[in-house]
Amino acid sequence: MRVRNASLCLFLGLFLLTAWALVGPAGSEAERLQEVEKKITATQSKIGKRKGTEKVLTSDIRRWSARINRLQGSIGSLQRRQSKIEVDLDSKKSRLERTQRELRFQRERQIRLKVKLDHGRELLAQRLVDLYQADKPDLMSVVLDSKGFADLIQRGEFISRIQQQDTRVITLVRSAKDDATETADRLDTLENRQLELTQTVEKRRDEVAGVKQKLINTRVGYDETKAAKARALASVRDERKTLENHLNDLVKESNRIQGVLSGVADSPIKAGSGRFIWPINGTLTSNFCESRAWEACHPGIDIADPVGTPIHAADGGTVRIAGWTGGYGNYTCIQHTATLSTCYGHQSAIHVRVGQSVSKGQVIGLVGSTGHSTGPHLHFEVRINGAVTNPMNYL
């Protein structure tokens, strides 16, 4: 009885140990998978937020660039206007110099006229004194005192000359006085013109320089703001790239765990003779453009493999489609060049997202039988400009 109990205890111990070995690790992997999936979701959310921030910052930078360009246009316009004013200033300076030369000439002329006027006044004053001291000879005195006809003529000419000289002196004084008055008026005009020209040119120059400097200061502020946003954008992009690298690691870990849980190991990558590698190392069950009851030309090839087999990207590129698509079920398309793409249908799980960059051989999903499918397999397509072509030409 004791032996029987001992055998029973030994059997139970071995059973529990085996159960722990089989169930325990699987349970740990399942918990690990849940943890990884949560991290993937959280990381994808963070990446989405970073992308939103990038869009906002990029839009802000474009707006600030447009403002800077408009300011630069205004500054350029002011620069051209300033150049014109500088040319006008040079012209005004030349006119100012001519005005100043004329002003100096008129001042010197005024001094000469003053001297001439003073001299004329002295002559006139002296002549008035002489006329006052000497009696004015009348015609009768001149005739009676003449010693003959010839002497009479000479006396008459003498009186005429005296009268002409008196007239010239009076005319000289009057002309000098009028000229002096006119010169004084001209000097006032020239001085006013000189002051007006100087003030006008300096005012225009200062106004343009002030507006230009204000715009330049504003542009400097705009440049600093744009540079700050550009630095922020670069920082956000670096964060996003770091998160994407972390996400790729998480996806790889998730794929590994799912492979362990499903009991399906990842098969070695099968290289072909063309540009692409085989997405899975399975059995080719349908060729390109086979005729079927529901379609005249099958648009890809079918490769059979168990559910959960990891699917590898045939080449590096950017994910353009990742989701449920009609009869394809879970469907992924990767764009490799401007014209060339590959697509993967009937997946049981998709492990990439739209916009994600993938490398050649990277796991992008798992084999399944979703959509219109008769069993677990991968439907693989190659498209050029969106139109299907024979994948065997690239494998």
URURHU-V374209 format. One record per residue. N is the residue number from 1. PSI is psi as a letter, one per 20 degrees, with the letter a starting at -180 (* if undefined). Layout:
# URURHU-V374209
n->N psi->PSI
n->N psi->PSI
This chain:
# URURHU-V374209
n->1 psi->g
n->2 psi->h
n->3 psi->g
n->4 psi->g
n->5 psi->g
n->6 psi->g
n->7 psi->h
n->8 psi->g
n->9 psi->g
n->10 psi->g
n->11 psi->g
n->12 psi->h
n->13 psi->g
n->14 psi->h
n->15 psi->g
n->16 psi->h
n->17 psi->g
n->18 psi->g
n->19 psi->g
n->20 psi->h
n->21 psi->h
n->22 psi->g
n->23 psi->h
n->24 psi->g
n->25 psi->h
n->26 psi->g
n->27 psi->g
n->28 psi->g
n->29 psi->h
n->30 psi->g
n->31 psi->g
n->32 psi->h
n->33 psi->g
n->34 psi->g
n->35 psi->g
n->36 psi->g
n->37 psi->h
n->38 psi->g
n->39 psi->h
n->40 psi->g
n->41 psi->g
n->42 psi->g
n->43 psi->g
n->44 psi->h
n->45 psi->g
n->46 psi->g
n->47 psi->g
n->48 psi->g
n->49 psi->g
n->50 psi->g
n->51 psi->h
n->52 psi->g
n->53 psi->h
n->54 psi->g
n->55 psi->g
n->56 psi->g
n->57 psi->g
n->58 psi->g
n->59 psi->g
n->60 psi->g
n->61 psi->h
n->62 psi->g
n->63 psi->g
n->64 psi->h
n->65 psi->g
n->66 psi->g
n->67 psi->g
n->68 psi->g
n->69 psi->g
n->70 psi->g
n->71 psi->g
n->72 psi->h
n->73 psi->g
n->74 psi->g
n->75 psi->g
n->76 psi->g
n->77 psi->g
n->78 psi->h
n->79 psi->g
n->80 psi->h
n->81 psi->h
n->82 psi->h
n->83 psi->g
n->84 psi->g
n->85 psi->h
n->86 psi->g
n->87 psi->g
n->88 psi->h
n->89 psi->g
n->90 psi->g
n->91 psi->g
n->92 psi->h
n->93 psi->g
n->94 psi->g
n->95 psi->h
n->96 psi->g
n->97 psi->g
n->98 psi->g
n->99 psi->g
n->100 psi->h
n->101 psi->g
n->102 psi->h
n->103 psi->g
n->104 psi->g
n->105 psi->g
n->106 psi->h
n->107 psi->g
n->108 psi->h
n->109 psi->h
n->110 psi->h
n->111 psi->g
n->112 psi->g
n->113 psi->h
n->114 psi->g
n->115 psi->g
n->116 psi->g
n->117 psi->g
n->118 psi->g
n->119 psi->g
n->120 psi->h
n->121 psi->h
n->122 psi->g
n->123 psi->g
n->124 psi->g
n->125 psi->g
n->126 psi->h
n->127 psi->h
n->128 psi->h
n->129 psi->g
n->130 psi->g
n->131 psi->h
n->132 psi->g
n->133 psi->h
n->134 psi->p
n->135 psi->q
n->136 psi->o
n->137 psi->p
n->138 psi->r
n->139 psi->h
n->140 psi->g
n->141 psi->h
n->142 psi->g
n->143 psi->g
n->144 psi->h
n->145 psi->i
n->146 psi->q
n->147 psi->j
n->148 psi->a
n->149 psi->h
n->150 psi->g
n->151 psi->h
n->152 psi->g
n->153 psi->g
n->154 psi->g
n->155 psi->h
n->156 psi->g
n->157 psi->h
n->158 psi->g
n->159 psi->h
n->160 psi->g
n->161 psi->g
n->162 psi->g
n->163 psi->g
n->164 psi->g
n->165 psi->g
n->166 psi->g
n->167 psi->g
n->168 psi->g
n->169 psi->g
n->170 psi->g
n->171 psi->g
n->172 psi->g
n->173 psi->g
n->174 psi->g
n->175 psi->g
n->176 psi->h
n->177 psi->g
n->178 psi->g
n->179 psi->h
n->180 psi->g
n->181 psi->g
n->182 psi->g
n->183 psi->h
n->184 psi->g
n->185 psi->g
n->186 psi->h
n->187 psi->g
n->188 psi->g
n->189 psi->g
n->190 psi->g
n->191 psi->g
n->192 psi->g
n->193 psi->g
n->194 psi->g
n->195 psi->g
n->196 psi->g
n->197 psi->g
n->198 psi->g
n->199 psi->g
n->200 psi->g
n->201 psi->g
n->202 psi->h
n->203 psi->g
n->204 psi->g
n->205 psi->g
n->206 psi->h
n->207 psi->g
n->208 psi->g
n->209 psi->h
n->210 psi->g
n->211 psi->g
n->212 psi->g
n->213 psi->h
n->214 psi->g
n->215 psi->h
n->216 psi->g
n->217 psi->g
n->218 psi->g
n->219 psi->h
n->220 psi->g
n->221 psi->g
n->222 psi->g
n->223 psi->g
n->224 psi->g
n->225 psi->g
n->226 psi->g
n->227 psi->h
n->228 psi->g
n->229 psi->h
n->230 psi->h
n->231 psi->g
n->232 psi->g
n->233 psi->g
n->234 psi->h
n->235 psi->g
n->236 psi->h
n->237 psi->g
n->238 psi->g
n->239 psi->g
n->240 psi->g
n->241 psi->h
n->242 psi->g
n->243 psi->h
n->244 psi->h
n->245 psi->g
n->246 psi->h
n->247 psi->g
n->248 psi->g
n->249 psi->g
n->250 psi->g
n->251 psi->g
n->252 psi->g
n->253 psi->g
n->254 psi->g
n->255 psi->g
n->256 psi->g
n->257 psi->g
n->258 psi->h
n->259 psi->g
n->260 psi->g
n->261 psi->h
n->262 psi->i
n->263 psi->j
n->264 psi->o
n->265 psi->q
n->266 psi->p
n->267 psi->q
n->268 psi->q
n->269 psi->p
n->270 psi->o
n->271 psi->p
n->272 psi->a
n->273 psi->i
n->274 psi->b
n->275 psi->h
n->276 psi->q
n->277 psi->r
n->278 psi->p
n->279 psi->h
n->280 psi->q
n->281 psi->m
n->282 psi->b
n->283 psi->p
n->284 psi->o
n->285 psi->h
n->286 psi->p
n->287 psi->r
n->288 psi->p
n->289 psi->k
n->290 psi->q
n->291 psi->p
n->292 psi->r
n->293 psi->h
n->294 psi->i
n->295 psi->q
n->296 psi->h
n->297 psi->o
n->298 psi->p
n->299 psi->j
n->300 psi->b
n->301 psi->q
n->302 psi->p
n->303 psi->o
n->304 psi->p
n->305 psi->q
n->306 psi->q
n->307 psi->p
n->308 psi->i
n->309 psi->p
n->310 psi->p
n->311 psi->p
n->312 psi->q
n->313 psi->p
n->314 psi->h
n->315 psi->r
n->316 psi->q
n->317 psi->b
n->318 psi->p
n->319 psi->p
n->320 psi->h
n->321 psi->p
n->322 psi->n
n->323 psi->a
n->324 psi->p
n->325 psi->n
n->326 psi->c
n->327 psi->i
n->328 psi->i
n->329 psi->c
n->330 psi->o
n->331 psi->p
n->332 psi->p
n->333 psi->p
n->334 psi->p
n->335 psi->p
n->336 psi->g
n->337 psi->a
n->338 psi->h
n->339 psi->i
n->340 psi->p
n->341 psi->q
n->342 psi->q
n->343 psi->q
n->344 psi->p
n->345 psi->r
n->346 psi->k
n->347 psi->q
n->348 psi->h
n->349 psi->q
n->350 psi->p
n->351 psi->k
n->352 psi->r
n->353 psi->r
n->354 psi->p
n->355 psi->i
n->356 psi->q
n->357 psi->p
n->358 psi->q
n->359 psi->r
n->360 psi->p
n->361 psi->i
n->362 psi->q
n->363 psi->p
n->364 psi->i
n->365 psi->a
n->366 psi->q
n->367 psi->q
n->368 psi->b
n->369 psi->l
n->370 psi->q
n->371 psi->b
n->372 psi->n
n->373 psi->q
n->374 psi->i
n->375 psi->r
n->376 psi->p
n->377 psi->r
n->378 psi->p
n->379 psi->o
n->380 psi->p
n->381 psi->q
n->382 psi->p
n->383 psi->p
n->384 psi->o
n->385 psi->k
n->386 psi->i
n->387 psi->p
n->388 psi->q
n->389 psi->r
n->390 psi->o
n->391 psi->h
n->392 psi->h
n->393 psi->i
n->394 psi->i
n->395 psi->*
